[in-house]
Amino acid sequence: ASTPPPSGAALLAAVRARDAKAQASAGSASGAPGPAQGDCLALGLSPAAISSGDAAAAAGAAKPEPIGFLQSEAVSEAGPEPHIFNTGEYVRIVAPPTRPGHEPLLGNLLVGGARRSIAFVDLHVPGEHAVDNRSAAAELQLVHLPEHGGGPAIAVALLLEVSANATPSAGLAPLLAALPAPRKKSPVPAHSAAAALAQAHAAVATGAAARYFRYDGTLTRSPCRAAEWFVLEERGAIAAEQLAALRAVLPAAQGA
């Protein structure tokens, strides 16, 4: 008889064990895009297809703690800038290491009462997560990598829909203006990246989101490691012109 495939829990345990071994020898992972991580997607743990009914049943009477978004208040123009990478499949904005006494350039997530600096932000077209079989036109993923490599990553997914109220000069416009050709990178001002996130999703602008879906999985791109996912229920906006521009410069993106 054939051996049954391992369960999702067993696969996730194996990923966590691999992470612990790698972190013990190599320390913190870089946020820069690495080699293709098809093996991570092949595990089938992330992105998850989310059922709002199952999520509500799992939550029960417990009220989840809101997710917070803390933008950096002061950014030195003399310091290092984030870089935007066009991998040809997706876009990644990477923050440089936070200098002592300075705020993280891409801001912080507030999860479980603790600040989690945002190491990088991925932008996927179309969105990777689906809720009740409804995917999104695009998806922003805000990712925290623990210091010294300890523990799982924290990933917050912001799903974006095409909206007639979204104008081409707002929202993701600052990122599109800095976006390089496929497989290239370029600097992007930290304040432009922060403004793009705030304009693309109301939760970032207001600083909190009370409703989200929570599951354990893995990051979907490098570094391929275990992650705690928070998929916001409220959707943000992207202009049709911006979506078309992203598809034009991401030749390897699904649906491009």
Order of alpha helices (4+ residues) and beta strands (2+ residues): alpha-alpha-beta-alpha-beta-beta-beta-beta-beta-beta-beta-beta-beta-alpha-beta-alpha-alpha-beta-beta-beta-beta-alpha
